[in-house]
Protein backbone atom coordinates (compact mmCIF):
# COMPACT_ATOMS: atom_id res chain seq x y z
CA UNK A 1 0.00 0.00 0.00
CA UNK A 2 1.21 3.46 -0.87
CA UNK A 3 2.11 5.34 2.31
CA UNK A 4 0.56 8.79 2.43
CA UNK A 5 1.23 10.79 5.60
CA UNK A 6 -0.72 13.90 6.56
CA UNK A 7 1.19 16.47 8.64
CA UNK A 8 -0.99 19.19 10.16
CA UNK A 9 0.75 22.10 11.85
CA UNK A 10 -0.86 23.73 14.91
CA UNK A 11 -4.56 23.48 13.95
CA UNK A 12 -5.59 24.95 17.29
CA UNK A 13 -8.47 27.14 18.38
CA UNK A 14 -6.29 30.11 19.31
CA UNK A 15 -5.19 30.23 15.67
CA UNK A 16 -8.37 29.04 13.95
CA UNK A 17 -11.31 30.45 15.92
CA UNK A 18 -12.33 34.00 14.93
CA UNK A 19 -12.01 34.99 18.60
CA UNK A 20 -8.80 33.05 19.18
CA UNK A 21 -5.94 34.74 20.99
CA UNK A 22 -3.89 34.78 17.79
CA UNK A 23 -6.58 34.25 15.17
CA UNK A 24 -5.43 33.68 11.59
CA UNK A 25 -7.98 35.00 9.09
CA UNK A 26 -9.40 32.03 7.24
CA UNK A 27 -8.27 29.49 9.83
CA UNK A 28 -11.76 28.12 10.55
CA UNK A 29 -12.50 27.55 6.87
CA UNK A 30 -9.03 26.02 6.36
CA UNK A 31 -9.72 23.41 9.03
CA UNK A 32 -13.24 22.70 7.74
CA UNK A 33 -11.82 21.98 4.29
CA UNK A 34 -9.09 19.83 5.81
CA UNK A 35 -11.67 17.89 7.83
CA UNK A 36 -13.60 17.14 4.64
CA UNK A 37 -10.41 16.07 2.88
CA UNK A 38 -9.56 13.69 5.71
CA UNK A 39 -13.07 12.21 5.71
CA UNK A 40 -12.94 11.63 1.95
CA UNK A 41 -9.41 10.25 1.85
CA UNK A 42 -8.95 8.64 5.24
CA UNK A 43 -8.75 5.11 3.86
CA UNK A 44 -5.77 6.18 1.75
CA UNK A 45 -3.90 8.01 4.51
CA UNK A 46 -1.39 5.77 6.25
CA UNK A 47 -0.55 8.06 9.16
CA UNK A 48 -1.62 11.44 10.55
CA UNK A 49 0.68 13.75 12.53
CA UNK A 50 -0.70 16.82 14.30
CA UNK A 51 1.59 19.34 15.99
CA UNK A 52 0.37 21.39 18.94
CA UNK A 53 1.80 24.75 19.94
CA UNK A 54 2.06 24.46 23.73
CA UNK A 55 2.98 27.46 25.88
CA UNK A 56 3.21 28.73 29.42
CA UNK A 57 1.97 32.26 30.17
CA UNK A 58 5.55 33.15 31.11
CA UNK A 59 7.33 32.78 27.78
CA UNK A 60 10.09 34.66 25.98
CA UNK A 61 7.62 35.68 23.25
CA UNK A 62 4.87 36.89 25.61
CA UNK A 63 4.59 40.42 27.02
CA UNK A 64 5.14 39.47 30.67
CA UNK A 65 8.72 38.39 29.93
CA UNK A 66 9.79 41.93 28.95
CA UNK A 67 9.70 45.43 30.42
CA UNK A 68 10.98 48.87 29.38
CA UNK A 69 12.45 51.70 31.43
CA UNK A 70 9.00 52.96 32.34
CA UNK A 71 8.00 49.58 33.71
CA UNK A 72 5.66 48.79 30.83
CA UNK A 73 5.40 45.44 29.09
CA UNK A 74 5.50 45.51 25.27
CA UNK A 75 2.26 45.43 23.34
CA UNK A 76 1.52 42.28 21.35
CA UNK A 77 3.12 42.27 17.90
CA UNK A 78 6.03 44.44 19.06
CA UNK A 79 9.29 43.43 17.38
CA UNK A 80 12.21 43.41 19.81
CA UNK A 81 15.42 44.04 17.92
CA UNK A 82 18.81 42.81 18.92
CA UNK A 83 19.96 46.39 19.49
CA UNK A 84 17.00 47.20 21.76
CA UNK A 85 17.68 44.17 23.93
CA UNK A 86 21.44 44.64 24.05
CA UNK A 87 21.24 48.32 25.03
CA UNK A 88 18.53 47.72 27.63
CA UNK A 89 15.60 49.51 26.00
CA UNK A 90 13.81 46.21 26.52
CA UNK A 91 14.91 44.23 29.55
CA UNK A 92 13.76 40.94 30.98
CA UNK A 93 11.21 41.40 33.77
CA UNK A 94 13.22 38.90 35.81
CA UNK A 95 16.80 40.30 35.76
CA UNK A 96 18.37 36.83 35.94
CA UNK A 97 17.43 36.28 32.28
CA UNK A 98 19.00 39.48 30.89
CA UNK A 99 22.32 38.00 29.78
CA UNK A 100 20.53 35.00 28.30
CA UNK A 101 18.17 37.31 26.38
CA UNK A 102 21.07 39.17 24.78
CA UNK A 103 22.64 35.91 23.66
CA UNK A 104 19.26 34.70 22.43
CA UNK A 105 18.50 37.57 20.06
CA UNK A 106 22.02 37.27 18.63
CA UNK A 107 21.53 33.55 17.98
CA UNK A 108 18.20 34.24 16.29
CA UNK A 109 20.07 36.30 13.69
CA UNK A 110 22.75 33.65 13.31
CA UNK A 111 20.10 30.94 12.80
CA UNK A 112 18.37 33.03 10.10
CA UNK A 113 15.07 33.12 12.02
CA UNK A 114 12.56 35.91 12.35
CA UNK A 115 13.44 38.67 14.84
CA UNK A 116 11.82 38.25 18.25
CA UNK A 117 8.12 39.10 18.06
CA UNK A 118 5.97 39.55 21.14
CA UNK A 119 2.71 37.65 20.66
CA UNK A 120 -0.50 37.67 22.67
CA UNK A 121 -0.34 34.78 25.13
CA UNK A 122 -1.70 31.86 23.12
CA UNK A 123 -2.10 28.09 23.11
CA UNK A 124 -1.64 28.11 26.88
CA UNK A 125 -1.46 24.69 28.48
CA UNK A 126 -4.86 23.63 29.81
CA UNK A 127 -6.87 26.34 28.07
CA UNK A 128 -9.56 26.15 25.39
CA UNK A 129 -7.24 27.81 22.88
CA UNK A 130 -4.82 24.88 23.05
CA UNK A 131 -7.47 22.49 21.69
CA UNK A 132 -7.68 21.37 18.07
CA UNK A 133 -10.24 23.27 15.97
CA UNK A 134 -13.60 21.47 16.40
CA UNK A 135 -14.24 20.46 12.79
CA UNK A 136 -10.80 18.91 12.42
CA UNK A 137 -10.88 17.39 15.92
CA UNK A 138 -14.06 15.52 15.01
CA UNK A 139 -12.56 14.35 11.71
CA UNK A 140 -9.43 13.10 13.47
CA UNK A 141 -11.55 11.08 15.90
CA UNK A 142 -13.49 9.61 12.98
CA UNK A 143 -10.22 8.66 11.28
CA UNK A 144 -8.96 6.95 14.44
CA UNK A 145 -12.23 5.08 14.88
CA UNK A 146 -12.37 3.89 11.29
CA UNK A 147 -8.68 3.08 10.88
CA UNK A 148 -8.29 1.60 14.39
CA UNK A 149 -5.17 3.72 14.74
CA UNK A 150 -3.84 6.72 16.58
CA UNK A 151 -3.12 10.26 15.46
CA UNK A 152 0.48 11.15 16.29
CA UNK A 153 0.20 14.33 18.38
CA UNK A 154 3.49 16.24 18.65
CA UNK A 155 3.72 19.02 21.24
CA UNK A 156 6.23 21.83 20.99
CA UNK A 157 6.85 25.20 22.58
CA UNK A 158 6.66 24.49 26.32
CA UNK A 159 10.25 25.63 26.90
CA UNK A 160 9.73 29.28 27.93
CA UNK A 161 13.30 30.28 27.03
CA UNK A 162 13.00 29.86 23.25
CA UNK A 163 10.56 30.27 20.39
CA UNK A 164 9.45 27.08 18.69
CA UNK A 165 7.75 27.96 15.40
CA UNK A 166 9.05 24.82 13.72
CA UNK A 167 7.58 21.53 14.86
CA UNK A 168 10.93 19.79 14.46
CA UNK A 169 13.28 22.15 16.30
CA UNK A 170 13.27 25.36 18.34
CA UNK A 171 14.49 28.59 16.79
CA UNK A 172 17.34 28.55 19.31
CA UNK A 173 17.69 24.99 20.62
CA UNK A 174 18.37 24.64 24.35
CA UNK A 175 21.16 22.06 24.87
CA UNK A 176 19.65 21.20 28.26
CA UNK A 177 16.24 20.37 26.78
CA UNK A 178 16.03 17.53 24.22
CA UNK A 179 12.51 18.63 23.20
CA UNK A 180 14.01 21.74 21.58
CA UNK A 181 16.56 19.83 19.53
CA UNK A 182 16.01 18.39 16.04
CA UNK A 183 13.17 15.85 16.24
CA UNK A 184 14.92 13.11 14.31
CA UNK A 185 12.27 10.54 15.24
CA UNK A 186 9.50 12.48 13.51
CA UNK A 187 11.70 13.27 10.52
CA UNK A 188 12.67 9.62 10.07
CA UNK A 189 8.99 8.64 10.17
CA UNK A 190 8.15 11.24 7.53
CA UNK A 191 11.00 9.98 5.35
CA UNK A 192 9.11 6.68 5.04
CA UNK A 193 6.13 8.37 3.37
CA UNK A 194 5.59 8.07 -0.37
CA UNK A 195 3.55 11.28 -0.25
CA UNK A 196 3.68 13.85 2.55
CA UNK A 197 0.61 16.11 2.58
CA UNK A 198 1.05 19.39 4.47
CA UNK A 199 -1.49 21.75 6.03
CA UNK A 200 -1.97 23.97 9.08
CA UNK A 201 -1.38 27.37 10.60
CA UNK A 202 0.17 29.67 10.06
CA UNK A 203 1.56 29.61 6.54
CA UNK A 204 3.91 32.48 7.34
CA UNK A 205 5.28 31.10 10.59
CA UNK A 206 4.92 27.62 12.09
CA UNK A 207 4.10 25.84 8.85
CA UNK A 208 6.84 27.71 7.01
CA UNK A 209 9.62 26.89 9.44
CA UNK A 210 8.47 23.31 9.93
CA UNK A 211 8.44 22.58 6.21
CA UNK A 212 11.76 24.34 5.63
CA UNK A 213 13.43 22.45 8.48
CA UNK A 214 12.11 19.11 7.25
CA UNK A 215 13.14 19.86 3.68
CA UNK A 216 16.64 20.76 4.85
CA UNK A 217 17.03 17.19 6.11
CA UNK A 218 15.49 15.61 2.98
CA UNK A 219 17.20 14.94 -0.31
CA UNK A 220 15.76 16.34 -3.55
CA UNK A 221 13.57 13.30 -4.24
CA UNK A 222 12.08 13.47 -0.77
CA UNK A 223 11.26 17.18 -1.14
CA UNK A 224 9.36 16.35 -4.34
CA UNK A 225 7.02 14.04 -2.41
CA UNK A 226 5.84 16.98 -0.26
CA UNK A 227 2.43 18.43 -1.22
CA UNK A 228 1.12 21.62 0.38
CA UNK A 229 -2.66 22.00 0.55
CA UNK A 230 -2.92 25.67 -0.34
CA UNK A 231 -6.54 25.95 0.79
CA UNK A 232 -5.72 24.62 4.27
CA UNK A 233 -3.09 27.16 5.36
CA UNK A 234 -3.26 30.93 5.81
CA UNK A 235 -0.69 33.56 6.86
CA UNK A 236 -0.69 35.80 9.89
CA UNK A 237 -2.09 39.21 8.94
CA UNK A 238 0.73 41.49 7.86
CA UNK A 239 2.95 38.54 6.91
CA UNK A 240 1.27 37.66 3.63
CA UNK A 241 4.43 38.36 1.62
CA UNK A 242 6.47 36.06 3.84
CA UNK A 243 3.92 33.29 3.32
CA UNK A 244 3.93 33.72 -0.45
CA UNK A 245 7.72 33.86 -0.61
CA UNK A 246 7.96 30.65 1.41
CA UNK A 247 5.60 28.79 -0.92
CA UNK A 248 7.46 29.94 -4.03
CA UNK A 249 10.84 29.07 -2.56
CA UNK A 250 9.63 25.57 -1.72
CA UNK A 251 8.11 25.12 -5.18
CA UNK A 252 11.51 26.05 -6.59
CA UNK A 253 12.99 23.28 -4.44
CA UNK A 254 10.49 20.74 -5.81
CA UNK A 255 7.55 20.83 -3.39
CA UNK A 256 4.16 20.37 -5.02
CA UNK A 257 0.98 22.32 -4.26
CA UNK A 258 -2.67 21.34 -4.58
CA UNK A 259 -6.09 22.10 -3.16
CA UNK A 260 -8.29 19.68 -1.28
CA UNK A 261 -10.56 19.56 -4.33
CA UNK A 262 -7.92 18.51 -6.85
CA UNK A 263 -5.48 16.33 -4.89
CA UNK A 264 -5.94 12.66 -5.70
CA UNK A 265 -4.32 10.16 -3.39
C-alpha positions as CSV (number, residue, x, y, z in Angstrom):
1,X,0.0,0.0,0.0
2,X,1.2,3.5,-0.9
3,X,2.1,5.3,2.3
4,X,0.6,8.8,2.4
5,X,1.2,10.8,5.6
6,X,-0.7,13.9,6.6
7,X,1.2,16.5,8.6
8,X,-1.0,19.2,10.2
9,X,0.8,22.1,11.8
10,X,-0.9,23.7,14.9
11,X,-4.6,23.5,14.0
12,X,-5.6,25.0,17.3
13,X,-8.5,27.1,18.4
14,X,-6.3,30.1,19.3
15,X,-5.2,30.2,15.7
16,X,-8.4,29.0,13.9
17,X,-11.3,30.5,15.9
18,X,-12.3,34.0,14.9
19,X,-12.0,35.0,18.6
20,X,-8.8,33.1,19.2
21,X,-5.9,34.7,21.0
22,X,-3.9,34.8,17.8
23,X,-6.6,34.3,15.2
24,X,-5.4,33.7,11.6
25,X,-8.0,35.0,9.1
26,X,-9.4,32.0,7.2
27,X,-8.3,29.5,9.8
28,X,-11.8,28.1,10.5
29,X,-12.5,27.6,6.9
30,X,-9.0,26.0,6.4
31,X,-9.7,23.4,9.0
32,X,-13.2,22.7,7.7
33,X,-11.8,22.0,4.3
34,X,-9.1,19.8,5.8
35,X,-11.7,17.9,7.8
36,X,-13.6,17.1,4.6
37,X,-10.4,16.1,2.9
38,X,-9.6,13.7,5.7
39,X,-13.1,12.2,5.7
40,X,-12.9,11.6,2.0
41,X,-9.4,10.2,1.9
42,X,-8.9,8.6,5.2
43,X,-8.8,5.1,3.9
44,X,-5.8,6.2,1.7
45,X,-3.9,8.0,4.5
46,X,-1.4,5.8,6.2
47,X,-0.5,8.1,9.2
48,X,-1.6,11.4,10.6
49,X,0.7,13.7,12.5
50,X,-0.7,16.8,14.3
51,X,1.6,19.3,16.0
52,X,0.4,21.4,18.9
53,X,1.8,24.8,19.9
54,X,2.1,24.5,23.7
55,X,3.0,27.5,25.9
56,X,3.2,28.7,29.4
57,X,2.0,32.3,30.2
58,X,5.6,33.1,31.1
59,X,7.3,32.8,27.8
60,X,10.1,34.7,26.0
61,X,7.6,35.7,23.2
62,X,4.9,36.9,25.6
63,X,4.6,40.4,27.0
64,X,5.1,39.5,30.7
65,X,8.7,38.4,29.9
66,X,9.8,41.9,29.0
67,X,9.7,45.4,30.4
68,X,11.0,48.9,29.4
69,X,12.4,51.7,31.4
70,X,9.0,53.0,32.3
71,X,8.0,49.6,33.7
72,X,5.7,48.8,30.8
73,X,5.4,45.4,29.1
74,X,5.5,45.5,25.3
75,X,2.3,45.4,23.3
76,X,1.5,42.3,21.3
77,X,3.1,42.3,17.9
78,X,6.0,44.4,19.1
79,X,9.3,43.4,17.4
80,X,12.2,43.4,19.8
81,X,15.4,44.0,17.9
82,X,18.8,42.8,18.9
83,X,20.0,46.4,19.5
84,X,17.0,47.2,21.8
85,X,17.7,44.2,23.9
86,X,21.4,44.6,24.0
87,X,21.2,48.3,25.0
88,X,18.5,47.7,27.6
89,X,15.6,49.5,26.0
90,X,13.8,46.2,26.5
91,X,14.9,44.2,29.5
92,X,13.8,40.9,31.0
93,X,11.2,41.4,33.8
94,X,13.2,38.9,35.8
95,X,16.8,40.3,35.8
96,X,18.4,36.8,35.9
97,X,17.4,36.3,32.3
98,X,19.0,39.5,30.9
99,X,22.3,38.0,29.8
100,X,20.5,35.0,28.3
101,X,18.2,37.3,26.4
102,X,21.1,39.2,24.8
103,X,22.6,35.9,23.7
104,X,19.3,34.7,22.4
105,X,18.5,37.6,20.1
106,X,22.0,37.3,18.6
107,X,21.5,33.6,18.0
108,X,18.2,34.2,16.3
109,X,20.1,36.3,13.7
110,X,22.7,33.7,13.3
111,X,20.1,30.9,12.8
112,X,18.4,33.0,10.1
113,X,15.1,33.1,12.0
114,X,12.6,35.9,12.4
115,X,13.4,38.7,14.8
116,X,11.8,38.2,18.2
117,X,8.1,39.1,18.1
118,X,6.0,39.5,21.1
119,X,2.7,37.6,20.7
120,X,-0.5,37.7,22.7
121,X,-0.3,34.8,25.1
122,X,-1.7,31.9,23.1
123,X,-2.1,28.1,23.1
124,X,-1.6,28.1,26.9
125,X,-1.5,24.7,28.5
126,X,-4.9,23.6,29.8
127,X,-6.9,26.3,28.1
128,X,-9.6,26.1,25.4
129,X,-7.2,27.8,22.9
130,X,-4.8,24.9,23.0
131,X,-7.5,22.5,21.7
132,X,-7.7,21.4,18.1
133,X,-10.2,23.3,16.0
134,X,-13.6,21.5,16.4
135,X,-14.2,20.5,12.8
136,X,-10.8,18.9,12.4
137,X,-10.9,17.4,15.9
138,X,-14.1,15.5,15.0
139,X,-12.6,14.3,11.7
140,X,-9.4,13.1,13.5
141,X,-11.5,11.1,15.9
142,X,-13.5,9.6,13.0
143,X,-10.2,8.7,11.3
144,X,-9.0,7.0,14.4
145,X,-12.2,5.1,14.9
146,X,-12.4,3.9,11.3
147,X,-8.7,3.1,10.9
148,X,-8.3,1.6,14.4
149,X,-5.2,3.7,14.7
150,X,-3.8,6.7,16.6
151,X,-3.1,10.3,15.5
152,X,0.5,11.2,16.3
153,X,0.2,14.3,18.4
154,X,3.5,16.2,18.7
155,X,3.7,19.0,21.2
156,X,6.2,21.8,21.0
157,X,6.8,25.2,22.6
158,X,6.7,24.5,26.3
159,X,10.2,25.6,26.9
160,X,9.7,29.3,27.9
161,X,13.3,30.3,27.0
162,X,13.0,29.9,23.2
163,X,10.6,30.3,20.4
164,X,9.5,27.1,18.7
165,X,7.8,28.0,15.4
166,X,9.1,24.8,13.7
167,X,7.6,21.5,14.9
168,X,10.9,19.8,14.5
169,X,13.3,22.2,16.3
170,X,13.3,25.4,18.3
171,X,14.5,28.6,16.8
172,X,17.3,28.6,19.3
173,X,17.7,25.0,20.6
174,X,18.4,24.6,24.3
175,X,21.2,22.1,24.9
176,X,19.7,21.2,28.3
177,X,16.2,20.4,26.8
178,X,16.0,17.5,24.2
179,X,12.5,18.6,23.2
180,X,14.0,21.7,21.6
181,X,16.6,19.8,19.5
182,X,16.0,18.4,16.0
183,X,13.2,15.9,16.2
184,X,14.9,13.1,14.3
185,X,12.3,10.5,15.2
186,X,9.5,12.5,13.5
187,X,11.7,13.3,10.5
188,X,12.7,9.6,10.1
189,X,9.0,8.6,10.2
190,X,8.2,11.2,7.5
191,X,11.0,10.0,5.4
192,X,9.1,6.7,5.0
193,X,6.1,8.4,3.4
194,X,5.6,8.1,-0.4
195,X,3.6,11.3,-0.2
196,X,3.7,13.9,2.5
197,X,0.6,16.1,2.6
198,X,1.0,19.4,4.5
199,X,-1.5,21.8,6.0
200,X,-2.0,24.0,9.1
201,X,-1.4,27.4,10.6
202,X,0.2,29.7,10.1
203,X,1.6,29.6,6.5
204,X,3.9,32.5,7.3
205,X,5.3,31.1,10.6
206,X,4.9,27.6,12.1
207,X,4.1,25.8,8.9
208,X,6.8,27.7,7.0
209,X,9.6,26.9,9.4
210,X,8.5,23.3,9.9
211,X,8.4,22.6,6.2
212,X,11.8,24.3,5.6
213,X,13.4,22.5,8.5
214,X,12.1,19.1,7.3
215,X,13.1,19.9,3.7
216,X,16.6,20.8,4.8
217,X,17.0,17.2,6.1
218,X,15.5,15.6,3.0
219,X,17.2,14.9,-0.3
220,X,15.8,16.3,-3.5
221,X,13.6,13.3,-4.2
222,X,12.1,13.5,-0.8
223,X,11.3,17.2,-1.1
224,X,9.4,16.3,-4.3
225,X,7.0,14.0,-2.4
226,X,5.8,17.0,-0.3
227,X,2.4,18.4,-1.2
228,X,1.1,21.6,0.4
229,X,-2.7,22.0,0.5
230,X,-2.9,25.7,-0.3
231,X,-6.5,25.9,0.8
232,X,-5.7,24.6,4.3
233,X,-3.1,27.2,5.4
234,X,-3.3,30.9,5.8
235,X,-0.7,33.6,6.9
236,X,-0.7,35.8,9.9
237,X,-2.1,39.2,8.9
238,X,0.7,41.5,7.9
239,X,2.9,38.5,6.9
240,X,1.3,37.7,3.6
241,X,4.4,38.4,1.6
242,X,6.5,36.1,3.8
243,X,3.9,33.3,3.3
244,X,3.9,33.7,-0.5
245,X,7.7,33.9,-0.6
246,X,8.0,30.7,1.4
247,X,5.6,28.8,-0.9
248,X,7.5,29.9,-4.0
249,X,10.8,29.1,-2.6
250,X,9.6,25.6,-1.7
251,X,8.1,25.1,-5.2
252,X,11.5,26.1,-6.6
253,X,13.0,23.3,-4.4
254,X,10.5,20.7,-5.8
255,X,7.6,20.8,-3.4
256,X,4.2,20.4,-5.0
257,X,1.0,22.3,-4.3
258,X,-2.7,21.3,-4.6
259,X,-6.1,22.1,-3.2
260,X,-8.3,19.7,-1.3
261,X,-10.6,19.6,-4.3
262,X,-7.9,18.5,-6.8
263,X,-5.5,16.3,-4.9
264,X,-5.9,12.7,-5.7
265,X,-4.3,10.2,-3.4
